[in-house]
Amino acid sequence: MKKAIHPKYNTSAKVKCACGNEFTVGSTVDLLKIELCHLCHPFYTGKQKLVDSARRVEKFKEKVAKQATTAETRKGKKVKRENEAKKKADK
């Protein structure tokens, strides 16, 4: 077996949450920064909280709005097939 290929394991790595909570765990990284922990996660607290650090919620809402506008202007397959059939019949 090869020696010295595994990363160093720290038994006292610090974890810092965005809510301010800090605790220690075992990890190969000295410091972990997380957005949600057991004290602020909606499943454990029972409260709905939106954590959007990368603008994901706004991007999703924009995407849904864009889909709604294109769905109104878009024609279905049936209409397209009927138009193609009319064009072929005219030839």
N, C-alpha and C positions, 0 to 999 in steps of 0.2 A: 504494500500500500504506500502511496505517496504521502510524505509528511509535509506539514505546513501549507496545505491547500484550502483548509477550512477557515472561514472568517472567525475572528475573535468574538467570543460570546461574553457579553456583559450581564452580570446578574442584577445589576442595579441601574438599568437604563431609565431615564426620566421620560415621562409622557406628559406633554402639556396640551391641554384642551383650549379651544377658543373661548369657552365659558370661564376660564381661569382655574379650573381644577387641575391638580398635578398629582401624579402617583408614579410608583416605580414598578417596572416589570423586567423580565429577562429578555434581552434582544441582542442582535449583532450591531445595532446602531445605538450610539450614546444618547441621542435626543430625538424623540418623535413628537412632531407637531400634528395634532389631529383637530378636526372640526367638531366632531360629536363624541361624547363619552357617555358613560352610564348615568351620569347626573343630569345631562341635558338632552339625551336622545328621546324623541317623541314616544317611542314604544314604551320606555320605562317611566317617563314622567306623565304620560297621558295628555300632554299638551301638544298642539300642532305648532311647529316652529319652522319657518323657512330659512334655511341656511344656504345662501347663494354667493359663493365666493368667486365663481367663474362666470357669472351672468347666465347661468343655465336656464333659470326660470323665464327670464325675458326672452331668451332665444327660442324656448319652446312655445311661448305665447305668440311670438312673431311667426313661427312656423305654422301654427294652427290657424292663425288669421290669414296667412298667405294661401293655405290649402282651401279655406272657405271661399275666398275670392276666386280662385281658379276653378273650383268645383261649379260655381255658378256659370262661368263662361264656357266651360268645357262641354263638348258634345259627347254623347255616349257612343258605344260601338254600334248600336242599332242604327242610329242616325247616319253614322259614317258609312255603314254598309249599304243603306238605302241610297245615299248620294252616289256611291260608287256604282251601284246597280243602274241608277238613272243615267250616269255618264256612259256606261257600256251600252245601254239600250239606245242612246242617242247616236252612237257611232255607227 
